[in-house]
Amino acid sequence: MNYIIMDGVIYKFVEMDNGDIFLKRINNDIFNGYDIIPQHNNNILCKKKEIIKVDCFRDAIKYDYKKSVITFCSINNNEIDKLRYKNILRHIYEIVSDGATIIKYSHLNIKTVKKTSDGFYYIDDLGISVQGVDANKSILEIITQCINNDIEITINISLYDGVELCVEL
């Protein structure tokens, strides 16, 4: 089937034997599950991705975050520009601003001495060294620190398997 969009209306078109083109207006309801993505010379219909809302720790840890991509993050109603797990976690640590409190609730390997080997990075303002971790441990730490330190977070994540998550705490 061939479709054309004119002025926001979708038409099915069929070329007639005499060369004329017959246009039939299509009920847009059949496309409700799809996004229309304009391209250079045509449009593509892509199935809409369902966004799964996650609002508790128990639900958030059910997913595999390996090879995921963060598409949006807001912490205490401030949008974050650098959408990487490490940057978001560091931003949360800066909000907590107390190394002892961070360590108290942490699931990560954190030292109170300056260590920059074996995958550690040092946060001078807090006096702690944190060992880098994968996405699964990062999201666990982000959520844990936000819950225990009353930090509001909204983070949208595209998982590798195509699932879209919106974590709101």
Secondary structure, DSSP 8 states (H G I E B T S, - for coil): -EEEEETTEEEEEEE-TTS-EEEEE--GGGGTTEEEEE-SSSEEEEE---EEEE-SHHHHTTS--TT-EEEEEEETTEE-SS-SHHHHHHHHHHHH--HHHHHHH--S-EESS---STTEEEETTTTEEEE---HHHHHHHHHHHHHHTT--EEEEEE-TTS-EEEEE-
